C-alpha cells in the first residue's frame, strides 16, 4: 500500500510562482509515488475578513489553478475542505487533546495577531484544524514550506497525545520540504514572496507577459559588481528563480554561464533579468493555456464533487474509529 500525502492551500488571493515552485510543483511530482490528497482549505480562509460572495468562486478558481499546474484528479483526490465536514468534527476532538500553551507559542499566530485589531479564536485554533486536515487521512507525509514546519510538529505532537490517551491510530506525519520552499520578493528580497505583502511582491502564475516583464525588470539588485563578491539578496533571488524555472523548462547551461559572468564581475543585470523573465514565461504560459482549456471544458465542479466523495469515504472511516475510541455516539 502506498503512503498517503496530504496538503492544502487557501483560496484567498492569487497563486504565485513562490507557491508553484515551493509547493504545487512538488505536489504534482508526488503523485507518481504516493496516494495524494490535496485540498482547497476554505474553512481556513474564514480566519481572515473575506467577502462571502468571493469565497466560493475563489475556491473554484484555486482548484482550476491546481489542475492546470499538474494536479491530476485521476491520480489524486482534489476537493474543497468544506465539502467534508468531518474536518471540523475531528478538529474539535483534537482540540481537546491540544494544550493552550502549545497554541499560544505558535509563531504565525503571534505574527498575524500582532497586525490585526480583531483576533479571532479561529486564528488561534487554526493549527488544530490543520492537524485535523492531515490526520483525518492518516497521512504519513506533508509537503511544507519552512514556515509551516512548526505547525507540522504540532500535528505530530497532537497525534502522539491522542494515541497515548486512546490507543495507536494516527501516524506522526513527516515533513516533505522541497527545493524552492521559500522564494523571496523581487521588490523587497528581505521578505518572502507573498500575496498579502502587495501586488508588487509576487508574480502570479496566471499573470500576463507584460506585467511579469515589468516586475522582473524592476527587481532589486545592487549598485555594481566586483569580481568574486558575494551576491546581494536581490541577485540571489533572481538566480534562485532562474534555477528553479530552468529545472522545469531546460536552460541549465545558460544559468551556469550567467553565474560565471557574475563571479567574473562582468554580468549585466539587464541580461540576467531578461533571462529570468523568459524562464518564468516558459514555465507559466503552458499552465495558463491548460487552465483556459479546463475552464472551457466546465469540468471543475464535477471533479470537486467526485473528489469530495472520495475524501468523505476515508474521512468517515477515520471519524467512526475516533468516535468509538473517545466514547461518542
C-alpha positions in Angstrom: 0.0 0.0 0.0 1.3 3.4 -1.0 1.9 6.1 1.6 -0.6 8.9 1.9 0.4 12.5 1.4 -1.8 15.4 2.3 -1.5 19.1 1.7 -3.8 22.1 1.4 -3.8 25.7 0.1 -6.0 28.6 1.0 -8.2 30.0 -1.9 -7.5 33.6 -1.0 -5.6 35.7 -3.5 -3.6 34.6 -6.5 -1.5 31.5 -7.0 2.1 32.9 -7.5 5.4 31.4 -8.6 6.5 31.1 -5.0 3.5 28.7 -4.4 4.2 26.9 -7.6 8.0 26.3 -7.2 7.8 26.0 -3.4 4.8 23.6 -3.2 2.5 22.8 -6.1 5.2 21.6 -8.5 6.2 19.1 -5.7 2.6 18.1 -5.2 2.4 17.2 -8.8 5.6 15.1 -8.7 4.5 13.2 -5.6 1.5 11.8 -7.5 3.9 9.2 -9.0 4.9 7.7 -5.7 2.1 8.3 -3.1 -1.7 8.4 -2.6 -2.1 12.2 -2.7 -5.0 14.1 -1.0 -5.0 17.8 -2.0 -7.5 20.3 -0.5 -8.5 23.9 -1.1 -8.9 24.9 2.6 -11.9 27.2 2.5 -12.6 26.7 6.3 -9.2 28.2 7.0 -10.0 31.2 4.8 -12.6 32.2 7.3 -9.9 33.3 9.7 -9.5 36.5 7.6 -12.2 39.0 6.7 -13.2 37.6 3.3 -16.2 38.6 1.3 -18.6 35.6 1.4 -19.6 36.3 -2.2 -16.0 35.9 -3.3 -15.1 32.7 -1.3 -16.9 30.2 -3.5 -15.6 31.5 -6.8 -12.1 31.9 -5.3 -12.1 28.3 -4.1 -13.2 27.0 -7.5 -10.6 29.2 -9.2 -7.8 27.8 -7.0 -8.9 24.2 -7.9 -8.6 25.1 -11.6 -5.2 26.6 -11.0 -4.0 23.4 -9.2 -5.2 21.2 -12.0 -3.5 23.5 -14.6 -0.3 23.1 -12.6 -0.4 19.3 -12.9 -2.7 18.1 -10.1 -4.4 15.2 -11.8 -7.8 14.2 -10.2 -7.4 10.7 -11.6 -4.2 10.2 -9.7 -5.1 12.4 -6.6 -8.1 13.3 -4.5 -8.8 17.0 -5.1 -11.7 18.7 -3.1 -12.9 21.7 -1.1 -12.4 21.3 2.6 -15.9 22.5 3.5 -17.4 19.6 1.4 -16.0 17.2 4.0 -17.4 18.4 7.4 -15.5 15.6 9.2 -12.6 18.0 9.2 -14.4 20.2 11.7 -15.6 17.4 13.9 -12.0 15.9 14.2 -10.7 19.4 14.8 -12.9 19.8 17.9 -11.9 16.3 19.2 -8.2 17.0 18.6 -8.6 20.5 20.2 -9.5 18.6 23.4 -6.0 16.9 23.5 -4.1 20.1 22.5 -2.6 22.3 25.1 -3.3 26.0 25.3 0.4 26.6 25.8 1.3 24.8 22.5 -1.1 27.0 20.6 0.0 30.3 22.3 3.6 29.6 21.2 2.8 29.3 17.5 4.9 31.9 15.6 2.4 32.5 12.9 -0.4 33.3 15.4 1.9 35.8 17.2 2.8 37.4 13.9 -0.7 37.6 12.5 -2.4 38.6 15.7 0.0 41.4 16.2 -1.1 43.0 12.9 -4.9 42.6 13.4 -7.3 44.7 15.5 -9.7 41.8 15.9 -8.0 38.4 16.7 -10.5 35.5 16.3 -10.5 32.3 18.2 -10.4 30.7 14.8 -7.0 32.1 14.1 -5.8 30.7 17.5 -7.2 27.3 16.7 -6.0 27.3 13.1 -3.2 24.8 13.8 -5.6 22.3 15.3 -7.8 22.4 12.2 -4.6 22.0 10.2 -3.7 18.9 12.2 -7.2 17.5 11.7 -6.9 18.0 7.9 -3.7 15.9 7.9 -4.7 13.2 10.5 -8.2 12.7 9.0 -6.5 10.9 6.1 -3.8 9.3 8.3 -1.2 11.0 6.1 2.4 9.9 6.6 3.9 12.8 4.7 3.1 16.5 4.3 4.8 18.8 1.7 5.5 22.0 3.7 7.4 25.3 3.4 9.9 26.2 6.0 7.3 28.5 7.7 4.9 25.5 8.2 7.4 23.2 9.9 6.3 24.4 13.4 2.7 23.7 12.6 3.5 20.2 11.4 5.5 19.5 14.5 2.4 20.4 16.5 0.3 18.0 14.4 2.8 15.3 15.3 2.5 16.2 18.9 -1.3 16.1 18.8 -1.2 12.7 17.1 1.2 11.4 19.8 -1.0 12.7 22.6 -4.2 11.2 21.0 -2.5 7.9 20.5 -1.2 7.9 24.1 -4.6 8.6 25.5 -6.9 6.5 23.3 -4.6 3.9 21.6 -2.5 3.9 18.4 -4.4 5.3 15.5 -2.7 8.2 13.8 0.8 8.1 12.2 3.0 11.0 13.0 3.3 12.9 9.7 6.8 13.7 8.4 7.6 17.0 6.6 8.5 16.8 2.9 10.5 20.0 2.3 11.2 20.5 -1.4 13.6 22.7 -3.2 12.4 26.3 -3.6 10.4 26.1 -0.4 11.0 29.8 0.3 11.2 32.3 -2.5 11.7 36.0 -1.7 10.0 39.1 -3.1 11.6 40.7 -6.1 10.6 44.1 -4.8 11.9 43.5 -1.3 14.2 40.4 -1.1 14.2 40.7 2.7 10.6 39.3 2.8 9.0 36.2 1.4 7.1 36.4 -1.8 3.5 36.8 -0.7 0.1 37.9 -1.8 -0.6 39.7 1.5 2.5 41.9 1.1 1.0 43.6 -2.0 0.9 43.1 -5.8 4.4 44.2 -6.4 5.8 41.5 -4.1 4.7 38.4 -6.1 4.4 37.2 -9.7 1.2 35.3 -10.4 1.2 32.1 -12.3 -1.7 33.4 -14.4 -0.2 36.9 -14.8 0.2 38.3 -18.3 3.6 38.6 -20.0 4.0 42.4 -19.8 3.1 42.5 -16.1 5.7 39.8 -15.4 8.3 41.7 -17.6 7.7 44.9 -15.6 8.1 43.2 -12.2 11.3 41.4 -13.2 12.8 44.5 -14.7 12.2 46.5 -11.6 13.6 43.8 -9.3 16.0 45.0 -6.7 19.7 44.1 -7.4 22.7 46.2 -6.2 24.8 49.1 -7.4 27.6 47.3 -9.1 29.7 44.2 -9.5 33.1 43.3 -8.1 34.8 40.0 -9.2 34.3 37.3 -6.5 31.9 39.5 -4.5 29.0 37.8 -2.5 25.6 38.0 -4.1 23.2 40.5 -2.7 19.8 39.2 -1.6 18.1 40.6 -4.7 20.5 39.0 -7.1 20.4 35.7 -5.2 16.6 35.7 -5.5 16.8 36.3 -9.3 19.2 33.4 -9.7 17.1 31.1 -7.5 14.1 31.8 -9.6 16.2 31.2 -12.7 17.5 27.9 -11.3 14.0 26.7 -10.5 12.5 27.7 -13.8 15.4 26.2 -15.7 14.9 22.9 -14.0 11.3 22.9 -15.3 12.0 24.0 -18.8 15.7 23.4 -19.5 18.4 26.0 -19.8 20.8 24.9 -17.1 23.8 25.8 -19.3 22.6 29.4 -19.7 22.2 29.7 -16.0 25.7 28.4 -15.4 27.1 30.9 -17.9 25.4 33.8 -16.2 26.7 32.7 -12.8 30.3 32.6 -14.3 29.8 36.1 -15.5 28.7 37.2 -12.1 31.8 35.6 -10.5 34.0 37.4 -13.1 32.3 40.7 -12.4 31.1 41.1 -16.0 27.4 40.3 -15.7 24.9 42.9 -16.9 21.9 42.7 -14.6 19.6 43.6 -17.5 20.7 40.4 -19.2 20.0 38.4 -16.0 16.6 39.9 -15.7 15.8 39.2 -19.4 16.8 35.5 -18.8 14.6 35.3 -15.6 11.6 36.8 -17.5 12.0 34.3 -20.4 12.4 31.4 -18.0 9.3 32.3 -16.0 7.2 32.8 -19.1 8.4 29.4 -20.5 7.0 27.8 -17.3 3.7 29.7 -16.8 2.4 30.0 -20.4 1.7 26.3 -20.8 0.0 26.3 -17.4 -2.2 29.3 -18.4 -3.1 27.5 -21.7 -4.1 24.4 -19.8 -6.2 26.4 -17.3 -8.1 28.1 -20.2 -8.8 24.6 -21.6 -10.1 23.3 -18.3 -12.3 26.3 -17.7 -13.8 26.0 -21.2 -14.5 22.3 -20.6 -16.5 23.2 -17.5 -15.4 20.1 -15.6 -14.2 21.6 -12.3 -17.4 21.3 -10.3 -17.9 17.6 -11.2 -14.2 16.9 -10.3 -14.6 18.6 -6.9 -17.8 16.7 -6.2 -16.1 13.4 -7.1 -13.0 14.3 -5.1 -15.2 15.2 -2.0 -17.0 11.9 -2.2 -13.7 10.0 -2.3 -12.3 12.1 0.6 -15.5 11.6 2.7 -15.2 7.8 2.2 -11.8 8.0 4.0 -12.9 10.6 6.5 -16.0 8.8 7.7 -14.0 5.7 8.4 -11.5 7.7 10.4 -14.1 9.6 12.3 -16.1 6.4 13.1 -13.0 4.9 14.7 -12.2 8.2 16.6 -15.7 8.5 17.9 -15.6 4.9 19.1 -12.3 5.4 20.9 -13.3 8.6 22.7 -16.7 7.3 23.6 -19.0 9.4 21.4 -22.3 8.3 19.8 
